[in-house]
Amino acid sequence: MNTLFDEDQLRQLTSNLNILTGLPANILDPEGRDINLFQGHPPFCRMINDLPEGHERCVACDMWKTKNYRAEKGFQFYRCYLGVCEALMPLYDKKSPLAYLIFGCYLDDSPIEQQWEHTRALLDWWPGDPDELKEAFFQFRQYSQREIQAYAETLEALSAYIRLKGMILTTEQTDAQKLELYLDQHYMEKLSLASISKHLHIGRTKLCALAKELSGGETLSYLIAQRRINAAKRLLLQSNMPISAVAEEVGISDYNYFSKVFRSMTGTTPSAFRKKIRDKDTFS
């Protein structure tokens, strides 16, 4: 299925909630990805997300919490990977989540110094002194358990309104859309024509035809390689991972083969690509 979001209505609703309560609310897609409704993140979250590694960690945390929803109903309360309080609830279409309603970030009413010390211990990856984030952390609002429960119950009621107004809908996916989504989510895995055909219940001949349609005449292998190299370029720019580790991360275990594919698709080697872009950023 395709999930369609009425972004204007959802953005207005989440903005109004923030004005009234001071708590940001947001929508994640069925895979746990932010659909970018809300831009007014707290100062601490902005500082974390301004760093590529911090942003990657936040994205991974969002996806993790949607996959690990275990509440019987309503909101599941937790602390994110940096110890900040959040809550998440699925919006269902029959038995499958259409999307996830999330709110946070906030602190509970336990001593704020104690909460900061917990978060500080989780910032061992931060490149500078974690204490430079302390002032921003102390700008989080603290809420009592009763206040948070009241807000959660209000959002649970609003979830019915969201569905009633058709702010989130689903449509059936075409075979081409199914293939694109599957490759987007699994390019880093070991893939073959046979395995993709089995998973998507699409014949091999049709898969090859779809690949040509999506790539302008190229093969399924090309579509997979394209996603792997695009992901590799992001990692080369945003991290200091060794090139061999980048290759492994995107699903190519053979370093020499990775370099060959990278060069065929970009016209340069992975190391030259990283150096060129970083030199350009240094002198721009």
C-alpha positions as CSV (number, residue, x, y, z in Angstrom):
1,M,0.0,0.0,0.0
2,N,0.9,3.6,-0.5
3,T,0.3,5.9,2.5
4,L,-1.0,9.4,1.5
5,F,-0.7,12.2,4.0
6,D,-2.6,15.5,3.9
7,E,0.4,17.4,4.9
8,D,-1.2,20.8,5.1
9,Q,-4.0,19.7,7.5
10,L,-1.6,17.6,9.6
11,R,1.0,20.4,9.8
12,Q,-1.7,22.8,10.9
13,L,-3.0,20.3,13.6
14,T,0.5,19.6,15.0
15,S,1.4,23.3,15.0
16,N,-1.8,24.2,16.9
17,L,-1.0,21.4,19.4
18,N,2.4,22.9,20.0
19,I,1.1,26.4,20.5
20,L,-1.5,25.2,23.0
21,T,0.7,22.7,25.0
22,G,4.4,23.6,24.3
23,L,4.9,19.9,23.3
24,P,5.8,19.0,19.7
25,A,3.7,16.4,18.0
26,N,4.7,14.7,14.8
27,I,3.8,11.9,12.3
28,L,6.0,9.1,11.2
29,D,5.3,6.9,8.2
30,P,4.7,3.1,8.6
31,E,8.5,2.5,8.4
32,G,9.2,5.0,11.2
33,R,10.5,7.8,8.9
34,D,9.7,11.5,9.7
35,I,7.4,13.0,7.0
36,N,8.9,16.4,7.9
37,L,5.8,18.1,9.2
38,F,7.4,19.8,12.2
39,Q,10.4,22.1,12.0
40,G,10.4,23.8,15.4
41,H,12.5,21.2,17.3
42,P,13.9,22.1,20.7
43,P,17.4,23.6,20.8
44,F,19.0,20.4,22.1
45,C,17.5,18.3,19.3
46,R,18.5,20.9,16.7
47,M,22.1,20.8,17.9
48,I,22.2,17.0,17.8
49,N,20.6,16.9,14.3
50,D,23.0,19.5,12.9
51,L,25.7,16.9,13.2
52,P,25.4,14.2,10.5
53,E,26.1,11.4,13.0
54,G,23.5,12.8,15.4
55,H,20.9,13.0,12.7
56,E,21.6,9.4,11.7
57,R,21.2,8.3,15.3
58,C,17.9,10.1,15.6
59,V,16.6,8.6,12.4
60,A,17.6,5.1,13.5
61,C,16.0,5.7,16.9
62,D,12.7,6.7,15.3
63,M,12.7,3.5,13.1
64,W,13.6,1.4,16.1
65,K,10.8,2.6,18.3
66,T,8.1,2.0,15.6
67,K,9.4,-1.6,15.2
68,N,9.4,-2.1,18.9
69,Y,5.9,-0.8,19.8
70,R,4.6,-3.3,22.4
71,A,1.7,-1.5,24.1
72,E,-1.7,-3.1,23.9
73,K,-3.2,0.2,22.8
74,G,-2.6,3.9,23.0
75,F,0.8,5.5,23.6
76,Q,4.0,3.7,24.6
77,F,6.2,6.0,26.7
78,Y,10.0,5.7,26.6
79,R,13.2,7.6,26.6
80,C,15.0,8.1,23.3
81,Y,18.7,7.0,22.8
82,L,19.8,10.2,24.6
83,G,17.4,9.8,27.5
84,V,14.8,12.4,26.5
85,C,11.1,11.5,27.1
86,E,8.9,10.7,24.1
87,A,5.7,8.7,23.4
88,L,4.5,6.9,20.3
89,M,1.2,5.4,19.1
90,P,0.2,3.7,15.9
91,L,-2.7,4.9,13.7
92,Y,-4.2,1.7,12.4
93,D,-5.9,0.7,9.1
94,K,-7.6,-2.5,10.3
95,K,-4.6,-4.4,11.8
96,S,-1.7,-2.6,10.0
97,P,-0.3,0.8,11.1
98,L,-1.0,3.6,8.6
99,A,1.4,5.9,10.4
100,Y,2.6,6.7,13.9
101,L,1.7,9.6,16.1
102,I,4.6,10.7,18.3
103,F,5.0,13.5,20.8
104,G,8.1,14.8,22.7
105,C,10.7,15.8,23.5
106,Y,10.2,16.6,27.2
107,L,11.6,15.8,30.6
108,D,9.6,14.2,33.5
109,D,9.4,15.8,36.9
110,S,12.4,14.0,38.4
111,P,15.4,16.2,39.3
112,I,16.7,17.8,36.0
113,E,20.3,17.5,37.0
114,Q,19.8,13.8,37.5
115,Q,18.3,13.6,34.0
116,W,21.1,15.6,32.5
117,E,23.8,13.3,34.0
118,H,22.0,10.3,32.5
119,T,22.0,12.0,29.1
120,R,25.6,13.2,29.4
121,A,26.7,9.6,29.9
122,L,25.0,8.8,26.5
123,L,27.0,11.5,24.7
124,D,30.3,9.6,24.5
125,W,30.1,9.8,20.7
126,W,29.8,13.6,20.7
127,P,32.9,15.2,19.1
128,G,33.2,18.0,21.5
129,D,32.6,18.5,25.3
130,P,29.1,17.2,26.1
131,D,28.7,20.1,28.6
132,E,28.3,22.5,25.6
133,L,24.8,20.9,25.2
134,K,23.8,21.3,28.8
135,E,22.2,24.8,28.5
136,A,20.1,23.5,25.5
137,F,19.1,20.4,27.5
138,F,17.9,22.6,30.4
139,Q,15.5,24.3,28.0
140,F,13.4,21.2,27.7
141,R,10.1,21.6,29.6
142,Q,9.3,19.3,32.5
143,Y,5.9,17.8,32.8
144,S,4.3,15.8,35.6
145,Q,3.0,12.3,34.9
146,R,-0.6,13.6,35.1
147,E,0.1,16.4,32.6
148,I,1.6,13.9,30.1
149,Q,-1.2,11.4,30.6
150,A,-3.8,14.1,29.9
151,Y,-2.0,15.1,26.7
152,A,-1.8,11.5,25.6
153,E,-5.5,11.0,26.1
154,T,-6.2,14.1,24.1
155,L,-4.1,12.9,21.2
156,E,-5.7,9.5,21.3
157,A,-9.1,11.3,20.8
158,L,-7.5,13.4,18.0
159,S,-6.3,10.3,16.2
160,A,-10.0,9.4,15.5
161,Y,-10.4,12.9,14.1
162,I,-7.4,12.5,11.8
163,R,-8.9,9.3,10.4
164,L,-12.4,10.8,10.1
165,K,-11.1,13.8,8.1
166,G,-9.1,11.5,5.8
167,M,-5.7,13.2,6.7
168,I,-4.0,9.8,6.2
169,L,-5.2,7.4,3.5
170,T,-3.9,4.4,1.7
171,T,-3.9,3.3,-1.9
172,E,-2.7,0.1,-3.5
173,Q,0.8,0.1,-4.9
174,T,1.7,-0.7,-8.5
175,D,4.3,-3.4,-9.1
176,A,6.8,-0.8,-10.0
177,Q,6.2,1.1,-6.7
178,K,6.5,-2.2,-4.8
179,L,9.9,-2.9,-6.5
180,E,11.2,0.6,-5.8
181,L,10.1,0.5,-2.1
182,Y,11.6,-2.9,-1.6
183,L,15.0,-1.9,-3.1
184,D,15.0,1.3,-1.0
185,Q,14.6,-0.7,2.2
186,H,16.8,-3.8,1.3
187,Y,19.5,-2.6,-1.0
188,M,22.1,-3.3,1.7
189,E,21.2,-7.0,1.9
190,K,22.2,-9.9,-0.4
191,L,19.7,-9.6,-3.3
192,S,19.1,-11.7,-6.3
193,L,16.4,-11.8,-9.0
194,A,15.1,-15.0,-7.5
195,S,14.9,-13.6,-3.9
196,I,13.2,-10.4,-5.0
197,S,10.7,-12.3,-7.2
198,K,9.8,-14.6,-4.3
199,H,9.4,-11.7,-1.8
200,L,7.3,-9.5,-4.1
201,H,5.4,-12.4,-5.8
202,I,6.3,-10.9,-9.2
203,G,7.6,-13.1,-12.0
204,R,11.3,-12.8,-12.9
205,T,10.5,-11.7,-16.5
206,K,8.2,-9.0,-15.3
207,L,10.7,-7.9,-12.7
208,C,13.3,-7.4,-15.5
209,A,10.8,-5.4,-17.5
210,L,10.0,-3.2,-14.5
211,A,13.7,-2.6,-13.9
212,K,14.1,-1.4,-17.4
213,E,11.0,0.8,-17.1
214,L,12.3,2.4,-13.8
215,S,15.9,2.9,-15.0
216,G,15.5,3.9,-18.6
217,G,16.6,0.6,-20.1
218,E,19.0,-0.6,-17.4
219,T,18.9,-3.9,-15.5
220,L,17.7,-4.9,-12.0
221,S,21.4,-5.1,-10.9
222,Y,21.9,-1.5,-12.0
223,L,19.0,-0.4,-9.9
224,I,20.4,-2.1,-6.8
225,A,23.9,-0.8,-7.5
226,Q,22.5,2.7,-7.9
227,R,21.0,2.7,-4.5
228,R,24.1,1.2,-2.9
229,I,26.4,3.8,-4.5
230,N,24.1,6.7,-3.5
231,A,24.1,5.4,0.1
232,A,27.9,5.0,-0.1
233,K,28.3,8.6,-1.2
234,R,26.3,9.9,1.8
235,L,28.4,7.8,4.2
236,L,31.7,8.9,2.6
237,L,30.6,12.6,3.1
238,Q,28.9,12.3,6.5
239,S,31.2,10.0,8.3
240,N,34.8,9.0,8.8
241,M,34.2,5.3,8.2
242,P,36.9,3.5,6.4
243,I,36.0,2.8,2.8
244,S,35.9,-0.9,3.3
245,A,33.4,-0.4,6.1
246,V,31.3,1.8,3.9
247,A,31.3,-1.0,1.3
248,E,30.1,-3.5,3.9
249,E,27.4,-1.1,5.1
250,V,25.8,-0.7,1.7
251,G,25.9,-4.4,0.9
252,I,29.1,-5.0,-1.0
253,S,31.6,-7.1,0.9
254,D,34.3,-7.1,-1.7
255,Y,36.3,-3.9,-1.5
256,N,37.8,-4.2,-5.0
257,Y,34.4,-4.9,-6.5
258,F,32.9,-1.9,-4.6
259,S,35.6,0.4,-5.9
260,K,35.0,-0.9,-9.5
261,V,31.2,-0.3,-9.2
262,F,31.7,3.1,-7.6
263,R,34.0,4.3,-10.3
264,S,31.7,3.0,-13.1
265,M,28.7,4.9,-11.7
266,T,30.5,8.1,-10.6
267,G,33.6,8.4,-12.7
268,T,35.9,8.4,-9.7
269,T,37.2,6.2,-6.9
270,P,35.6,6.4,-3.4
271,S,38.7,7.9,-1.8
272,A,39.0,10.6,-4.6
273,F,35.3,11.3,-4.3
274,R,35.6,11.9,-0.5
275,K,38.7,14.0,-0.8
276,K,37.3,16.2,-3.7
277,I,34.1,17.0,-1.9
278,R,35.8,17.7,1.5
279,D,38.5,19.8,-0.1
280,K,35.7,21.8,-1.9
281,D,33.9,22.3,1.5
282,T,37.2,23.4,3.1
283,F,38.0,26.1,0.6
284,S,34.4,27.3,-0.3
